[in-house]
Amino acid sequence: MTSPIRPLIEGYDFIRRECERRGTDCFELGVGPLTVTCMRGPEAGTVFYSDRFERAGAMPRRVRRTLLGEGGVQGLDGEDHHHRKALFLSLMTPDALDDLTTITDAEWDAAIARWQARHEPIRLLTDAAQVLSRAVHRWSGVPLAEDDVAQRTDMLHALIDTPARVGPRHWRGRRARSRADRWAADLIDDVRAGKLEPPAGRALHAIATHRTRDGQLLEPSVAAVELINILRPTIAIDRFIVFAALALVEHPQWYERLRTSDDAIEPFTQEVRRHYPFFPAAAAKVRTPFDWGGLHFPAGRLTLFDLYGTNHHPDVWADPDRFDPERFFDREIGPFDLVPQGGSDHESGHRCAGEWLTIAQINLALRVLTRRIDYTVPAQDLRVSHRRFPTQPASGLLLTDITTRTPTEA
């Protein structure tokens, strides 16, 4: 019998290791009505991201009351999900993503100037979050005064950092969720009342004016959740950026290649997304009973799809624990092979609509780290705990001695 503390001890690695121990990609955990089914791998993904499952109410309440909020696109199914998902996809056009990249590029320049003026170590996790926060607020049409940047970013960051925490740290996330929902709902009300006029096509305008399938405006509380579903995930890219910087430290042979070759940037980004732990698992409940993988899936059964374990599945990724961007040169990625932000397709499935945005932002950050600045990575604690959700290098990755490269050097 599996020890109830093993998931806590092994964290991101638990489902993967248990599958390997049992010689299967699907197993049950728990007893009676508390049983949970755990799955990993592309074949399991085709089942998990099918109409055999529903998302409504699947995520634990502590996650909904911090990270996700109530009523957002992640908890919808069927035609309601497709209709709401179309709203997010309409904001992710190539021109819109290029616009965000341009805005973020300018914010990195401003951040570099601030770093040099400070003459002290910078914590990349914190500063990257603020770069992304400034950029996504502007891109979304959401006002953000300079004096509010740190506080607003910390509020949204708390939604990311606290779902799996206990005690005071978790309640900090719940309080941040309440503040964020009220603030965002007030913005929606102001747009609808004509007190605030964001440009058409920006996320704030699109969400405030979006109508449900029956022609009704979203409830302000739901529209608030969806606005936060643009801001929060963009800020969460700070972890991928820090992992990209960590990969440059751990695999310095790639630094010069990234500095001189555009073709190497995106494979490196994809390997960062595959190799390092981000969101551990996706959750859904069985809609109608079925059998698969030698197990019975009764209606209502909570099922976890292991995202991290799928990204390290040995049948898909040779030597899966080795960091190797070469694996992404000239490789076609299947819809259930690389799943740090969900599987299936973007249009009809539960794959994150912001995946293209994420890739573009990591690509840009790598160009900043390898072509725009020189820096020193001082001695620090760079360990990445697999027992912390979401995880990060312990130090947040400190940089010192930051100088800008001249155009000829870059």
Steps between C-alpha positions, in 0.01 A plus 500: 500500500625848416591707804273806535804721558682395183324761282619769743855364514542441126293795376527548124659155465236296682266394218791440265688281748189309602420427135854373448484290818173339388593472134193691384392849395182491708435407863258562785590672824288494815206294621127505430345840425839666559660310210680711240622370164840621382612492135799602291620483140365587155258207482353595837483858376274405212259354755530774760441780248190336353130546570521212747603759759368831629687781672223662703585470870798272438772725635525507881322790666829641631622529138179665381510747788855606426642415160199462271206684651138394453313492169798532266571320174702222668187365670271498196411211271343442160363788296530743792871427514544534124318833499701643790826358363436687174518825698853420616612376160379827344756680717788274391529595133852529353470880484385517863784278616751709303358807672552344843855399407578858396357636824688246711822569310480865605426397859815283507703802384350710779568225754864472392543874551353469851728206581810693403392800705446286809851350510375200700401141429168455329271203562397394152174337612379825655623731226378280214155492662492879507617526138223264394247675723571843355482360148181296532311778678584741220426242230165414661392862536503477880623814680809452715665794676874472561446522876268198480724267301656310789178467700288397200759248387529356851120465519484306174813303587337385823229325297772292335712431804249397767251230382707212645617688808349449844415730786576872477668473159191342346267754659719774358410364158131494579510861616690595184234322292223699666683828443581412141142398421357821648755718322443330163119508538519874566698541177232306309228720652693815408535390138132417473405832659723694263731620777794314348552459126768242416581464130279258309672167457684522830422231756321733741264625228447154349417337832278785622294483179505121448161331494406146591341258253157634595605861439554613858798696628715301739427557865753756628646241738555254213636768266741593781625140518555495123691828506722358773535191277687726258715683754591218742623238251713758321670595825545127575737480201758645741567143618572378149733798453686418820525136395637614163765704684573200723541281192762744369686462831473123503575456129738784412595338169168630364567865586710584196272306271197698617693825472584442136224280359132588475427140405607381845274729706166325467633142538668617821172658614307181429751290690471737798122451489541122478784447746421724797192456722217750453139400574499141633171352380163574342178383664165386362206284605361205309182602315372154411641162612754324278789255515855572387850383582370206701307728736135598540424872505170552684300818451627782718847347551764770546784439257841664486701525179869530580637790294855484630512121472371510144772750411749239632339187358778266379289372209481854361822664617829312477704538819221722638691640800778638279471865395544496123353769272625301202194280535285790374692561178285384209257314727125506457340515845183299549202653685562277804882482497596838648236611749632753755190710427257220423440264210275460195442799271460868581168561329277230644708341775631607837845595375592847623413776252803689627754237398620698198530807721707302749742374236544850357574646843760235588662547159524873566643452849768268362602767252526749786709262712737397221519802270405816685679475834801346669470394862641283774312223675640506855510203736145432619249224566375394156339176612153434358279314746257255342293513820404866453203593276569697292873469534794726416872529573520564872679834462275627223826525300715796591697696239778752568743718301244572230628691200351557158658368187584737216325430167819343361534274804137390478 
